Amino acid sequence: MTNFIGFLRSTTATETQLAPGEGQRALEQYIAWSEDLGKQGKIITGGGLSRRGRVIRATEGELTSTDGPHAEAAEIVGGYIVIVANDLDEAEKIFSTHPHLQYGPIEVRKVGERGCED
């Protein structure tokens, strides 16, 4: 079995357009999905990401940092989930049942066992 990560993407408008109580209902659906996958032994870890952070760059030996992620980006990564699956097709099938798809896309990638790999 191989690890796959799902990046939960959304727009900043998605959060501001939620009706009262809808955010709580979405969170409950996310938790139920994770618990169900946990019972199947398919989930490794996951979590939400803070809205604030820093982008660090090394350019010509000089280190710089800026606030990020950038609010002007069309989509931001708001969370991640790591699962186990036999292959990318199975990982896609598993993530296709996640309730986040009501609010935005999920980017699915294999976690490289020897660094960045195809």
N, CA and C atoms as a LAMMPS dump frame, in Angstrom:
ITEM: TIMESTEP
0
ITEM: NUMBER OF ATOMS
354
ITEM: BOX BOUNDS ff ff ff
-5.0000000000000000e+02 5.0000000000000000e+02
-5.0000000000000000e+02 5.0000000000000000e+02
-5.0000000000000000e+02 5.0000000000000000e+02
ITEM: ATOMS id mol type element x y z
1 1 1 N 0.846 -1.181 0
2 1 2 C 0 0 0
3 1 3 C 0.894 1.247 0
4 2 1 N 0.415 2.265 -0.657
5 2 2 C 1.169 3.5 -0.83
6 2 3 C 0.404 4.653 -0.181
7 3 1 N 1.138 5.648 0.312
8 3 2 C 0.502 6.833 0.879
9 3 3 C 0.177 7.829 -0.222
10 4 1 N -0.998 8.431 -0.119
11 4 2 C -1.436 9.481 -1.022
12 4 3 C -1.927 10.641 -0.178
13 5 1 N -1.65 11.858 -0.648
14 5 2 C -2.095 13.043 0.068
15 5 3 C -3.141 13.77 -0.766
16 6 1 N -4.161 14.22 -0.095
17 6 2 C -5.193 15.037 -0.725
18 6 3 C -5.108 16.444 -0.164
19 7 1 N -4.886 17.425 -1.036
20 7 2 C -4.868 18.827 -0.629
21 7 3 C -6.266 19.395 -0.849
22 8 1 N -6.9 19.849 0.215
23 8 2 C -8.247 20.397 0.124
24 8 3 C -8.151 21.873 -0.232
25 9 1 N -8.585 22.196 -1.436
26 9 2 C -8.481 23.573 -1.948
27 9 3 C -9.852 24.249 -1.883
28 10 1 N -9.814 25.553 -1.717
29 10 2 C -11.045 26.341 -1.772
30 10 3 C -10.68 27.788 -2.058
31 11 1 N -11.672 28.574 -2.337
32 11 2 C -11.453 30.004 -2.519
33 11 3 C -11.818 30.701 -1.218
34 12 1 N -11.3 31.882 -1.023
35 12 2 C -11.667 32.633 0.178
36 12 3 C -13.149 32.97 0.152
37 13 1 N -13.741 33.105 -1.024
38 13 2 C -15.17 33.39 -1.14
39 13 3 C -16.008 32.225 -0.628
40 14 1 N -15.502 31.004 -0.758
41 14 2 C -16.244 29.828 -0.31
42 14 3 C -16.606 29.956 1.159
43 15 1 N -15.643 30.313 1.993
44 15 2 C -15.886 30.416 3.425
45 15 3 C -16.839 31.548 3.767
46 16 1 N -16.728 32.669 3.089
47 16 2 C -17.571 33.817 3.419
48 16 3 C -19.004 33.632 2.939
49 17 1 N -19.24 32.704 2.023
50 17 2 C -20.57 32.501 1.48
51 17 3 C -21.343 31.384 2.183
52 18 1 N -20.742 30.767 3.203
53 18 2 C -21.439 29.711 3.92
54 18 3 C -22.573 30.29 4.759
55 19 1 N -23.704 29.638 4.716
56 19 2 C -24.844 30.05 5.534
57 19 3 C -24.542 29.752 7
58 20 1 N -25.217 30.46 7.925
59 20 2 C -24.995 30.186 9.348
60 20 3 C -25.222 28.7 9.663
61 21 1 N -24.294 28.119 10.387
62 21 2 C -24.392 26.705 10.747
63 21 3 C -23.844 25.754 9.705
64 22 1 N -23.67 26.226 8.463
65 22 2 C -23.192 25.345 7.397
66 22 3 C -21.743 24.927 7.634
67 23 1 N -20.933 25.82 8.18
68 23 2 C -19.542 25.48 8.486
69 23 3 C -19.456 24.355 9.496
70 24 1 N -20.308 24.39 10.525
71 24 2 C -20.329 23.337 11.542
72 24 3 C -20.787 22.015 10.933
73 25 1 N -21.819 22.064 10.096
74 25 2 C -22.303 20.844 9.437
75 25 3 C -21.217 20.252 8.543
76 26 1 N -20.497 21.107 7.819
77 26 2 C -19.414 20.631 6.951
78 26 3 C -18.337 19.958 7.787
79 27 1 N -17.968 20.583 8.902
80 27 2 C -16.954 20.003 9.781
81 27 3 C -17.399 18.624 10.281
82 28 1 N -18.65 18.502 10.665
83 28 2 C -19.174 17.208 11.131
84 28 3 C -19.113 16.159 10.031
85 29 1 N -19.399 16.554 8.782
86 29 2 C -19.304 15.622 7.656
87 29 3 C -17.86 15.199 7.419
88 30 1 N -16.92 16.148 7.519
89 30 2 C -15.507 15.845 7.345
90 30 3 C -15.049 14.833 8.4
91 31 1 N -15.458 15.056 9.639
92 31 2 C -15.072 14.164 10.735
93 31 3 C -15.657 12.773 10.523
94 32 1 N -16.92 12.697 10.139
95 32 2 C -17.565 11.396 9.901
96 32 3 C -16.853 10.646 8.774
97 33 1 N -16.484 11.355 7.702
98 33 2 C -15.771 10.734 6.584
99 33 3 C -14.447 10.161 7.07
100 34 1 N -13.714 10.944 7.863
101 34 2 C -12.414 10.502 8.378
102 34 3 C -12.558 9.31 9.318
103 35 1 N -13.562 9.345 10.173
104 35 2 C -13.786 8.228 11.097
105 35 3 C -14.119 6.949 10.339
106 36 1 N -14.943 7.064 9.294
107 36 2 C -15.296 5.891 8.485
108 36 3 C -14.061 5.316 7.801
109 37 1 N -13.228 6.178 7.249
110 37 2 C -12.002 5.718 6.598
111 37 3 C -11.039 5.12 7.619
112 38 1 N -11.021 5.688 8.828
113 38 2 C -10.179 5.161 9.9
114 38 3 C -10.567 3.735 10.267
115 39 1 N -11.862 3.452 10.297
116 39 2 C -12.34 2.094 10.601
117 39 3 C -11.883 1.096 9.542
118 40 1 N -11.673 1.592 8.311
119 40 2 C -11.2 0.734 7.219
120 40 3 C -9.676 0.625 7.2
121 41 1 N -9.025 1.349 8.09
122 41 2 C -7.56 1.339 8.124
123 41 3 C -6.919 2.069 6.96
124 42 1 N -7.647 3.03 6.372
125 42 2 C -7.162 3.707 5.166
126 42 3 C -6.616 5.107 5.435
127 43 1 N -6.883 5.68 6.601
128 43 2 C -6.45 7.049 6.847
129 43 3 C -5.199 7.06 7.715
130 44 1 N -4.266 7.918 7.383
131 44 2 C -3.021 8.046 8.135
132 44 3 C -3.091 9.27 9.041
133 45 1 N -3.33 10.434 8.45
134 45 2 C -3.389 11.682 9.212
135 45 3 C -4.071 12.738 8.364
136 46 1 N -4.288 13.874 8.943
137 46 2 C -4.869 14.99 8.217
138 46 3 C -5.079 16.156 9.163
139 47 1 N -5.439 17.275 8.603
140 47 2 C -5.716 18.439 9.428
141 47 3 C -5.947 19.679 8.601
142 48 1 N -6.44 20.677 9.279
143 48 2 C -6.627 21.974 8.651
144 48 3 C -5.342 22.774 8.741
145 49 1 N -5.229 23.756 7.889
146 49 2 C -4.061 24.621 7.876
147 49 3 C -4.478 26.036 8.26
148 50 1 N -3.612 26.731 8.974
149 50 2 C -3.913 28.105 9.365
150 50 3 C -4.005 28.993 8.129
151 51 1 N -4.697 30.085 8.27
152 51 2 C -4.842 31.013 7.155
153 51 3 C -3.58 31.845 6.942
154 52 1 N -2.742 31.918 7.96
155 52 2 C -1.527 32.724 7.869
156 52 3 C -0.302 31.836 7.913
157 53 1 N 0.743 32.287 7.287
158 53 2 C 2.01 31.564 7.277
159 53 3 C 3.066 32.433 6.626
160 54 1 N 4.16 31.822 6.235
161 54 2 C 5.237 32.543 5.557
162 54 3 C 5.738 31.718 4.384
163 55 1 N 6.152 32.422 3.355
164 55 2 C 6.803 31.811 2.204
165 55 3 C 8.278 32.181 2.316
166 56 1 N 9.147 31.18 2.364
167 56 2 C 10.58 31.396 2.531
168 56 3 C 11.27 31.066 1.214
169 57 1 N 12.174 31.952 0.806
170 57 2 C 12.912 31.752 -0.44
171 57 3 C 14.389 31.975 -0.202
172 58 1 N 15.199 31.225 -0.941
173 58 2 C 16.647 31.456 -0.967
174 58 3 C 16.994 31.836 -2.396
175 59 1 N 17.41 33.072 -2.585
176 59 2 C 17.751 33.576 -3.907
177 59 3 C 19.187 34.066 -3.879
178 60 1 N 20.022 33.423 -4.688
179 60 2 C 21.435 33.78 -4.776
180 60 3 C 22.077 33.854 -3.389
181 61 1 N 21.761 32.867 -2.564
182 61 2 C 22.356 32.763 -1.239
183 61 3 C 21.734 33.663 -0.188
184 62 1 N 20.723 34.445 -0.558
185 62 2 C 20.071 35.337 0.398
186 62 3 C 18.689 34.794 0.748
187 63 1 N 18.417 34.725 2.036
188 63 2 C 17.149 34.204 2.531
189 63 3 C 16.163 35.348 2.728
190 64 1 N 14.967 35.193 2.17
191 64 2 C 13.902 36.172 2.37
192 64 3 C 12.637 35.446 2.771
193 65 1 N 11.743 36.15 3.435
194 65 2 C 10.445 35.563 3.743
195 65 3 C 9.372 36.633 3.586
196 66 1 N 8.199 36.189 3.147
197 66 2 C 7.051 37.074 2.998
198 66 3 C 5.849 36.399 3.625
199 67 1 N 4.877 37.205 4.007
200 67 2 C 3.645 36.635 4.535
201 67 3 C 2.944 35.868 3.429
202 68 1 N 2.303 34.803 3.784
203 68 2 C 1.577 33.997 2.805
204 68 3 C 0.653 33.065 3.541
205 69 1 N -0.167 32.277 2.942
206 69 2 C -0.358 32.284 1.488
207 69 3 C -0.998 33.597 1.045
208 70 1 N -0.899 33.868 -0.207
209 70 2 C -1.349 35.155 -0.707
210 70 3 C -2.854 35.154 -0.935
211 71 1 N -3.503 36.121 -0.336
212 71 2 C -4.966 36.208 -0.411
213 71 3 C -5.463 36.399 -1.841
214 72 1 N -4.603 36.942 -2.719
215 72 2 C -5.051 37.168 -4.094
216 72 3 C -5.039 35.891 -4.928
217 73 1 N -4.528 34.806 -4.381
218 73 2 C -4.523 33.533 -5.112
219 73 3 C -5.962 33.083 -5.358
220 74 1 N -6.199 32.456 -6.501
221 74 2 C -7.545 32 -6.839
222 74 3 C -8.016 30.918 -5.869
223 75 1 N -7.119 30.018 -5.511
224 75 2 C -7.444 28.945 -4.572
225 75 3 C -6.336 28.846 -3.537
226 76 1 N -6.719 28.449 -2.34
227 76 2 C -5.739 28.212 -1.29
228 76 3 C -5.926 26.794 -0.757
229 77 1 N -4.85 26.225 -0.235
230 77 2 C -4.93 24.911 0.391
231 77 3 C -5.325 25.14 1.847
232 78 1 N -6.476 24.626 2.226
233 78 2 C -6.974 24.833 3.577
234 78 3 C -6.779 23.638 4.484
235 79 1 N -6.429 22.488 3.91
236 79 2 C -6.233 21.294 4.713
237 79 3 C -5.632 20.178 3.883
238 80 1 N -5.32 19.09 4.561
239 80 2 C -4.72 17.951 3.88
240 80 3 C -5.151 16.667 4.586
241 81 1 N -5.113 15.584 3.842
242 81 2 C -5.422 14.258 4.382
243 81 3 C -4.469 13.273 3.722
244 82 1 N -3.864 12.41 4.521
245 82 2 C -2.995 11.364 3.989
246 82 3 C -3.714 10.028 4.183
247 83 1 N -3.838 9.283 3.093
248 83 2 C -4.498 7.97 3.124
249 83 3 C -3.549 6.919 2.554
250 84 1 N -3.943 5.664 2.686
251 84 2 C -3.234 4.577 2.015
252 84 3 C -4.154 3.997 0.95
253 85 1 N -3.568 3.669 -0.185
254 85 2 C -4.313 3.07 -1.284
255 85 3 C -3.339 2.259 -2.127
256 86 1 N -3.885 1.373 -2.944
257 86 2 C -3.05 0.54 -3.812
258 86 3 C -2.407 1.342 -4.937
259 87 1 N -3.142 2.335 -5.455
260 87 2 C -2.639 3.126 -6.573
261 87 3 C -3.419 4.434 -6.656
262 88 1 N -3.056 5.278 -7.615
263 88 2 C -3.689 6.579 -7.761
264 88 3 C -5.18 6.453 -8.068
265 89 1 N -5.553 5.445 -8.83
266 89 2 C -6.967 5.255 -9.155
267 89 3 C -7.79 4.987 -7.893
268 90 1 N -7.273 4.128 -7.02
269 90 2 C -7.995 3.849 -5.772
270 90 3 C -8.028 5.093 -4.881
271 91 1 N -6.93 5.83 -4.831
272 91 2 C -6.896 7.059 -4.026
273 91 3 C -7.925 8.062 -4.541
274 92 1 N -8.018 8.198 -5.848
275 92 2 C -9.017 9.096 -6.435
276 92 3 C -10.426 8.653 -6.051
277 93 1 N -10.668 7.361 -6.114
278 93 2 C -11.992 6.834 -5.765
279 93 3 C -12.323 7.146 -4.295
280 94 1 N -11.348 6.971 -3.41
281 94 2 C -11.567 7.258 -1.99
282 94 3 C -11.863 8.741 -1.785
283 95 1 N -11.027 9.61 -2.354
284 95 2 C -11.226 11.048 -2.172
285 95 3 C -12.49 11.549 -2.865
286 96 1 N -12.987 10.829 -3.873
287 96 2 C -14.193 11.274 -4.578
288 96 3 C -15.435 11.216 -3.698
289 97 1 N -15.328 10.594 -2.525
290 97 2 C -16.458 10.525 -1.602
291 97 3 C -16.369 11.588 -0.494
292 98 1 N -15.321 12.413 -0.521
293 98 2 C -15.129 13.393 0.555
294 98 3 C -16.116 14.557 0.41
295 99 1 N -16.739 14.979 1.509
296 99 2 C -17.711 16.08 1.44
297 99 3 C -17.118 17.43 1.039
298 100 1 N -15.8 17.568 1.098
299 100 2 C -15.175 18.838 0.701
300 100 3 C -15.483 19.191 -0.746
301 101 1 N -15.742 18.211 -1.578
302 101 2 C -15.984 18.467 -2.995
303 101 3 C -17.187 19.373 -3.229
304 102 1 N -18.032 19.566 -2.206
305 102 2 C -19.139 20.522 -2.302
306 102 3 C -18.62 21.961 -2.303
307 103 1 N -17.392 22.157 -1.792
308 103 2 C -16.853 23.497 -1.588
309 103 3 C -15.636 23.813 -2.451
310 104 1 N -14.97 22.789 -2.954
311 104 2 C -13.777 23.021 -3.759
312 104 3 C -13.136 21.709 -4.16
313 105 1 N -12.093 21.79 -4.987
314 105 2 C -11.429 20.579 -5.478
315 105 3 C -10.467 19.978 -4.457
316 106 1 N -10.108 18.743 -4.708
317 106 2 C -9.091 18.045 -3.926
318 106 3 C -8 17.608 -4.892
319 107 1 N -6.79 18.043 -4.627
320 107 2 C -5.634 17.626 -5.431
321 107 3 C -5.043 16.382 -4.783
322 108 1 N -4.938 15.283 -5.531
323 108 2 C -4.459 14.008 -4.998
324 108 3 C -3.091 13.711 -5.6
325 109 1 N -2.134 13.399 -4.714
326 109 2 C -0.784 13.055 -5.162
327 109 3 C -0.235 11.902 -4.346
328 110 1 N 0.598 11.106 -4.999
329 110 2 C 1.334 10.048 -4.31
330 110 3 C 2.426 10.703 -3.467
331 111 1 N 2.626 10.2 -2.267
332 111 2 C 3.724 10.665 -1.431
333 111 3 C 4.958 9.876 -1.844
334 112 1 N 5.978 10.568 -2.321
335 112 2 C 7.185 9.913 -2.809
336 112 3 C 7.909 9.172 -1.714
337 113 1 N 8.292 7.961 -2.003
338 113 2 C 9.021 7.145 -1.023
339 113 3 C 10.52 7.455 -1.043
340 114 1 N 10.988 7.998 -2.157
341 114 2 C 12.406 8.349 -2.291
342 114 3 C 12.512 9.779 -2.809
343 115 1 N 11.857 10.691 -2.154
344 115 2 C 11.862 12.073 -2.596
345 115 3 C 10.799 12.293 -3.664
346 116 1 N 11.005 13.295 -4.471
347 116 2 C 10.05 13.64 -5.521
348 116 3 C 10.162 12.598 -6.643
349 117 1 N 9.076 11.946 -6.938
350 117 2 C 9.078 10.905 -7.983
351 117 3 C 7.771 10.941 -8.724
352 118 1 N 7.725 10.257 -9.866
353 118 2 C 6.479 10.198 -10.675
354 118 3 C 5.482 9.266 -10.05
